[in-house]
Amino acid sequence: MKPYPFTAVVGMSDLRLALVLSSISPAVGGVLVRGEKGTAKSTMVRALAGLLPGVDVVDACRFSCDPVEPDPACPDGPHAEGSAAHRRPARLVELPVGAAEDRVIGSLNLERALADGVTDFQPGLLAAAHRGLLYVDEVNLLHDHLVDTLLDAAAMGRATVEREGVSVSHAARFVLIGTMNPEEGELRPQLLDRFGLTVEVASSRDPELRVEVVRRRLAYEADPDGFAGQYAAADAELAADIEAAQRLLPSVKLPDDALRQIAEVCASFEVDGMRADIVTARTAVAHAAWAGRTEVTTEDVRVAARLALPHRRRRNPFDAPGISEEQLEQALQDAEPEGPGPEDDGPGSGTPPPPSEGEAPSSEGAQEPSGGGQSGGDQKPVGAGEAFRARRFEVKGTGEGAAGRRSRAITDNGRTIGVQPAGTKDGHPHLLATVRAAAPHQRSRGRSGAGLVVRPQDLRFARREGREGNLVLFCVDASGSMGARQRMREVKTAVLSLLLDAYQRRDKVGLVTFRASGAELALPPTISVDAAASRLDGLATGGRTPLAEGLLEAARVLRIEAVRDPLRRPLLVVVTDGRATSGADAVQRAQQAAGLLAGNVTSVVMDCESGKMRLGLAADLAEHLGAEHVPVTEVAADTLAGAVRTRISGRAA
């Protein structure tokens, strides 16, 4: 089936332009496409490959070496000057989010290395994408070890495979394109910064445009070849324009005035580092070539800034990407020769504070929890303070879940703690253990020559211990006893800090709240920490304290998640002052609910009780849960360090 034509996609002019500019100048650094599901992100990217000019490659080279400048370290080389070559279409290589590391960077045949003494390297996806496009759908779901591999290749332009003292390296320069749904979680900052441009896409609310999208899609599914033929001329014209812009690109000049504008804009938005300036400059040059100009203008800088800066001005994971048009125009004006100097950042400069530091949202925007019933005087949501570095709470034991940074686990990466035979859980080959397993059988196998006779049953693989990500489920008391403004602000700040910690440790998070007469799942478990922060920010308080219902709802959620994702171990964080006031037997039911969770789930009780007269109910709840009891004032990491230092100094005295 022919791919969907690029020019047949309706709307999305920003995405179309970003993809075209990255194709004209691969040095821009690729494109990150953010948007809700069903907005044709993947369709647009897959259609791009058909527009790109072909590439000349050396015959029989699996690493797509350029015959004019072949890679001197190519595993299939060295290639002699004037080697036979051929022209092939540009490739779009898709990297699945669940791909094994060996499939991405390539692998060495350990059996041949031991038996024949030769390096038999099988290229991976990075080699296939060299001089083409590497596309990662749902890039925000990519495992950390694959993210590290992409970062290395993007930074160095090479992929290196090292296995037990054998090293192979090859060129890996590609245009990285990723698509993601922000509701499913954000990217690691390091990988986010590697994308040159970013575009936000959303489905149109115009009925006529939506009708046209459906009409074209149905026509394509009914007759793919016929539909593609209708747009073949338009696609061919666009491909010719891209090729012409590529030829013009080396002739485009970047004058000092344009450079000053770029520097002024980047300084105005307070972006980190100098990569933003470099990417904006490269994008402006590519846009000038696309427009047929040989010198960068203010319009080129304006367009480049809109595409290159939105994802670089985020100050923390909970800030939404984007730039202010007014601030951009002011920065461009400030850079004019007759305008004010760079000391004046202009009105509106700087990054707006994160949502957690803003004013409390109005009560009209806050949704009433489903279990509200007798609200008993609901209070408006209170904003959180500035997040701090939180303590790391770990799940007991050793797991085998998704790679992360919280609890101990058997993972593909980490320190080697043992070996295991092939077939149990393959990973990185362990050379010494393999040699030991094969050595006793050499005489019976009729060994002759220098190499070892190795059988598949001799292969041994490293057993490694690293860190895993967990499911952090927050069970938050939103009753009237939590409603004091300063108290709830302190609680939200602590939970927000734990959410930031969960983001950094690659956890899934969920949010259960209880108030009035019941509990509700405010946020089903997700890797989108932003969504959890948003729900927390709009959390209103009021009514009685159905603590038992909150714990039972948490237990229900954990049971369901144990079926859906059995390898991801849970950490339950109960945020409460320990009071239970929903019914005459509220305390007894809460203790029974805690007993159901005790011993099965690693738990933490964050004690929110304040004041001089304290009942200690949260500490009692922690005892019934078998949980760690932590006052809300001791959630910060530096608070824990101070407490340890105090204990040590007391013992010394």
N, C-alpha and C positions, 0 to 999 in steps of 0.2 A: 504494500500500500504506500502510495506517495505521501510524504509529509504534508501537513497543512501549509498552504502558501503563506509566506511572510506578509505579503501585502494584502492578504485577505482578512487579517485580524483587524477587527473594528476598534477604533480608539487607541488608547494607551500610547499617546505620542511621546511622552517622556521615556517610557521603556524602549520604544522603537529607537529613539535618538541615542540613548545610552548604549544599547547593543551595537548600533552602527558605529559610534565613536570608538568603542573598544575594539571593533573589527578593523577600523582604520589604523589605530595605534595600539597594539597590544601592550605597550609600555604603560598605558593608563592603569592597568591592573585589574580589569574585569569588572563585573557588575553583580551586585546583590539585589535581588528582587524580593521585596516584602509585600505581602498582601494576603487577604482572606482567601479561603479555598474557592475553587471554581472560577478564577478570574483569568484563565488562559495563560498563566505564567509559563508553564512548561511548554505549551503549544508554541508560544512565541520564541522561546529559546531554541527548541528543536528545529524550527523553520529557518533559523539563522544560518545553519551550516550550509544550506544550499546556495546562499548568496556569496560565500567567501571564494576568492580566487584559489585555484589549485596551487599545490606546492611541488617543487622539484625535489626528489629524494634519490639517494644512491640505490641502485639495484641491489636486492637481497639484503638490505640493511633493515633490521627489525626496529631500529631506533630513529628512523626518518632523518638521517643525516642530510644536510644541505650539501649538494655536490660542489658548490662554490666555496663553502667554509665548513668542511666536515669536522665533527668532534674528534680531536686527537686522542681522546680517551675512550672512544666508542668501543664497547665490548665486541662488536662485529668488525672493528677496524684493526689496524689503521687502513683508511681508504686512500688509495693512490690518486695522485692528481690526474684528472681527466677520467675518473671512473665512470662507467656506464650509469646513466640515470634515467628516470622516467617521471612523468608528471601525474599526480593523483589528486583527487578532490580533498579539500580540507576536511578533517575529521571532527566530529562531535562525539567525545567519549563520555559516557555516563558512569559516575561513581556511585554505586548503591550505598546507602547509609549503613547497611549491615555487612559490607564487604570485609573479608579478612585482610590483615596487614600485608601478607604475602601476595595477595591478589592485586593490591594497590601498587606496591613498590617493586614487586618481582620476587623471585625465590631462587635459591641455589639447590641443586640436586645433590644432597649429601651422600647418597649412595655412590654416585659417579665420582664425587670428589675423593672419597676414601678408596674406592676400588681402582679407579683409573688415573687418579691424580690430576684430573682436569676440572676446570671451573665451568660447569654447565649452568648458565644463568638463563632463567625463563623470564622475559620481560613482563611487567605489570601494566596497570592502567596508566600510570604516569608516563611510561615510554610510549604508549599508544597515543597519548594526548599531546606529545611534543610537537610544537609548531601548529597546534590546532586549538580546540576548545575542550575544556574539562568542565562538565556540568554535574552539579550535585543538587538533586532535588531534595527538599527538606534538609538543607545543610545544617540547620540548627539541631538536628537530631543525630548528627555524626558523632561517633565515639571519640573520646579524647585522644586515644593513641593515633587515630587517623587524622585528627586535626593537627597533631604535632607533626605528622608526616607531611601534610599539605603546607604547613608553615615553613618547614625546612626547605621544601622544593620551591615554594614561592619566593623565599628570601635568597636562595643560592642559585636558582635556575638549574639545579642538578638533583638527581635522586641517588642516594647511596644505600646499598644493601651490605650489611656486615653480619656475617654468620660465623662464629667460632674462628676468628682470625682470618677469614676470607672476605675481601672487600671488592665490590664492583660498583662503579659509578658511571652514570650516563647523563646526558643533557636532558632537562625536562622543563622547557619553557612553554607555557600555555596561557591562554586566556581563561581565568577562573570565573565561572558563572554559577551563582547559587540562587535557589529560590527557597522561600520559607514562609510559614504562617506564624506571625508573632504570637498568636494565642497558644502555640505549642512550645514556647520558650525562646530565649534569646541566644545569640551567639556569644562565644567567648570573646572578650575584647581584643585579644591578639589576632584572631582570625577576622573579626569584623574590620579591623584597621587595614587588613591586607586587601580588601576589596576596594578598588579604585572609586567606583561610583555606586550609588544606591538609589533605588526608585521605589516609591510606594504606589501600589496599584489597588484599585477597588472597583467593584462592579458598578456600572452606570445605573442611575435611577431614572434615566430618560426612557420611557416605554418604547419610543420609536427605535432607539439604538438597541435596546434589548431584543426587540422583534427581529432586527437585522442580524444580530448575532446568532439567534436560534435558526433563522432561515438559512444562513450560510453553513452552519454546522450540519444541519439536516441534509443539505445539498451535498456536502462533502462526504457524509457517511453513505449516501445513496450511490454516488459515483465519484470516488476519490480521483481517478485519473482525469475524468472530464472536468471536475471542479478545478483541479490544479491547472489544467490547460487554459482555463479562462483567465488565470492570473499569471501565466507563464511569461507573457511579455512584460508585465509590470515588474515581476521579480527579476527578469533579465536586465531591465533598465536600471533597477536599484543596484544590482550586482555590478554593473558597469560604472555607476556613480561611485561606489565604494572603491573599486579598483583605481579609478581616476584620482580619488582623494588620497589613496595610498601613495600614488606616484607624486602627487603635489606636496605631500607632507614634509619631505626633507627641505623644501624651498620656503616653508613658512617661517617668518621671522617673529620673534617675541621681543618687542621693544621694551625699553626700561620703564616707560609709563605703564605698560600693561603689567610688568612685574611688580611695580609699586602698588598697583591696584590689587593684585593677588595677595601681596603681603599685608596690605591694609585690611582686606576682607578676612583673612585667616586670623590676624591679630584681634580683630573686632569680635570674632566668635570664640576666641580663647581656646582654639584647638590645641591638642597636645602634639609636641614634636613638629618636625618639618615636613613629614610625608604629605600633609594636607596641601602645603604650598606647591610641592613638586607635582602631585597628582593634578591639582587645579591647573597648573601651567601646562602640563601635557594634554589635558582635556581641552583647554582653550586653543592650543595649537591644532589639535585634531578637528575641533569645530570650525576653525578658520579654513582648514583644508576642505572640509565637507561643504562649506559655503563657497568654495572656489576662490578664497582670498589668500594672498601671500603674506599678510601681516595681521597679527592678532589685534582685535578691537575690543572696546568696552563690552559690546554685546557678547563676544566670545567668552570673556571673563565672567560675565553675569550668568550665562548658561552653564559654564563649567562649575561655578560655585554652587549653583542649585543642585547639581548632581554629585559633587565631590564632598560637600561639607555636612549634609544632614546627619550622617551616622558618626561624624567625628566630633560633634559638639556636645555629645552626651557626657554629663559629669558623673553619673552613676547609673547602674542597670535599670533604675525605675524611671529615668527620664525618657520621654518620647522623642524620637528623632525628628528633625525638621529645623528649618531656619526661618528667621523673620525677614520678610520681603523688605520692610521698612529699614531694618538694620543693614541689610545688604546694599540697598540703594544709598544709604548714608555713608557706608564705608567706601563705596565707589566714588562718591562725591568728594569725600575727604582726601582721596588719593589724587585728585586733580591738581595740577601744578599751581593754580591760583587759589586753591582751597586751603583750609587750615592744615596744620602739620599733623603728623601721626600721633602727637600726644593726645589730641582730642578724639576720643573714640566715638563721639557722637551720642545722641540720645538713644537709650535702649540697648547700649552695648553691654557685652558680658552675657553670661549664661543665666537664664532664669533659674531660681531655686527649684529643687526637686519638689514634686507634689506633696511630699511628706512635710515640707516646711511651710507650705502655703496656708491660707486661711481655711478654716473648716468649711466644707461644702454645706450648702443650704439643706434644710431638712426635706425640701421638696424633691431633691435628687436622690435621697436615700431610700432604698426599698425596704419595706417592712418584712422581717423574716416570717416564714410561713407559719411558724409555731407561735406567733405573737399572741393571739387570744387576748387576754387581759393584760394590756401593756402596762398599766399602772403608772402612767406618766413618763412616756418615752422622752429621752433627751437627745438633742441634736448631736450628730457625729462630731468628734473632737479630732483634730489633726495630730499627727505624731511629730516628735522632735527630730533632730538630726540623728541618723543612724550611726552606730558605733561598731567597733570590731567585737564580735560576740565570742563567747567561749565555744569550744568545739565539744559537742556531746556525741558520744559514739554508741553504736549498737554493740552489745556484748557478743563475744565469740568471733568466729571467722566465717565470712560468707563467700558466695560465688556470684555476686550480682554484677550489675553494669559498672564499668569503670567509673570511678569518681575520686573523691578526696576526703571521705568522712571515716568510714570504718574499715577495719582489716578485712581482707578478702583474698582469695586465690584468683589472680587475674593474668592476663596475657603479658602484662608489663610489671616490673618491680624487681625485687631482689630474688635470686634463685635460692630456694629452700630445700630442693630435692629434685628427683627425676621420676619419670613415669614412662611406662612402655607405650608404644604406638597404639592408638585405638581408644585409650581411656579418655584423654582429653588432649588432643594434639596441640602443640604450640611451637615454640622455638626449639630446633634440634639441639641436643646436648652432645657435643662431639666426644668428650672424654668418656661419658657413660656408654655411648654407642660403641666406641672402640673396645671398651672393657667387655661389653656383651658379646661382641663378635670374635674377640681374640681366642677364647678357648676352643673354637670350632674350626680354626684355620687348617689344621692337619686333616681332619675328617672331610673337609670340603675340597681337598686337593689343591690348596693354594700354591701358586707358582708366580714368581715375579715380586715386584716391590709393593703392589697394592694389596689391600685387604679384600677378602671375599665377604661381602656384606649382604645379609638377607633382610627382608622387610621386618622380620621379627626381632632383629637386633637393634632397630632404631629406638632411641631413647629421647625423650623431650623434657625440657626444663619445667619444673613446677615452681611457679613464682608467686610471691606474696606482695600485694600492693594495697590499694585503697579502692573502695566501692562507693557508689552513690546509694543513698537510702530513700525511703519514703518518709518524709517528715510530716506527720499529721498534727496540726494544731487544733486543740479543743479549747475554745475561748469562751469564758464567762462574759456574757453581755447583759447581765441582769442589772437591776437598779443599784445594787451594792457596789457596782463598778463604775457608777455614773459620775462620780465627782470628776470635774473637768481635769484637774491636775493629775489625778490618779489614773484616769483613762489615757491621758496623754503619755504618761510614763510607761504604761502597759503597752500601748501601741508602738512606742519607740523601741522597747525591748523586742517585741515580736517582729517589727520591721528589720531590726538588726539581725535577728535570727533568720529572717527570709533572705537578707543579703548574704548571710553566711551559707545558706542552702544554695543560693545561686552560684556562689564561688565553688561549692563542693559538688555541683552537678547532681543535686537531689531532685526528686519529685516532691511536690508539696500539696497539701490539701488543707481545707479549713472547715471545721465544724464549730458552730456557735450554738449556745443555749441561753434562753431567756424566757420570761413569762411562764408558759405552761409546756414548752417543748423545746426540741432541738432540731436543727436543720443542717444539711450539708451545703454550706455557703459556696464552696468551691470543690468540685470533685478533684481527686489527685491528678496533677498535671506537672509538666516541667516548666510551665510558664509562671515564673515567680512574679513577673509583672502583674499578672491577673490576680494573684493572691494579695499583693500589695494594694491593688486597687480596691478589692473587696474589703480589706482591712481598713482602708482609709474612710470608706463609707459606712462603717459599722456603727449603728446607733445602740444605745443602751436603755434599759428600763424593765420594770416588772420583777417577778420573783426569780428564784435561782433553781431551776430543775437540773441539778448536778447529775443525778442518776441518768436522766434522759440524754444528757450530753455524752456521758461515758458509754452508754449503750449504743448511741448513734456512732460514736467513734469505733466501737467494737464491730459494728455492722460493716462500716466502710473498710476496716482492716481485713475482715473475712472475705469481702468481695475482691479486694486488691490482691489477697494471697492467691486467689484463683487466676486472676488476670496476669499478674506479674510475680510468680512464685519465688523468683531468685532475688527480688528487691526487698530486703528486710526493712521492717518499719521501726520508726522512732516516734513515740507518742509524746507530745508536749502539751500538758494540761495547764492552762493559764487561768487561775482562779484564786480567790481568797479562802476557799474551802467551805464556804457557807452553803447550805442546802435548805431552801425554804419553800419548796413546792410540795405541799401536802404534809400531813402529820408525821408520816414515816419517811420523810425525805432523806434524813441522814442515814437511816438503816438501808434504804434502797441504794443510796450512793455507795455505801460500803460494800454491798453485795455486787453492784456493778463493777466496782474496783477489783473485787476478788476474781471476777471473770477474766480480767485482763492480767492480773498478777501472774508472773512467771512465764507468760506467753509473749509479752511485748516489752521491749526496753522502753521505759517511760521516764519522763522528767516532769515534776510538778513545779511550775513557776509561781511562787507565792506572791500574791499581789496585796496582801494585808498590810496596812500601814497604821500609823498612830502609836501612841504610848500603850494603850490597852489592846493587847492582841490575844486572840483565842487559840491560836495555834492549830486551827482546823486543817489548813493546807498541809501541815506536817503530818497530821494524822492520816489524811488522804494518801500522802506519799507512802506511808507505812503500809497501808492496805494494798496499794498498787505495787509495792516492792520497787518504788521509783526513787530517783534522786530528788531531794528537796532543795530548791534553789530560790532564795528570795529574789524578787525582781531587780533589786539594786545590785545583785551580784552576777548578773548575766554578762556584763562586759568582761572581756578578756583581761584587761589591766586590773580590774577589781580582783579577779582570781589570783593574778600574780602578786598583787599587794598583800592578799591574805596569806599566801604561801610564805612571802618574805617575813611577815609579822610572826608566823608560827616558828620559822627558823630562828629569827632573832630572839624570840622568847625562850626557845630551848637553849640557845647559846648563853643567855643570861643566867 
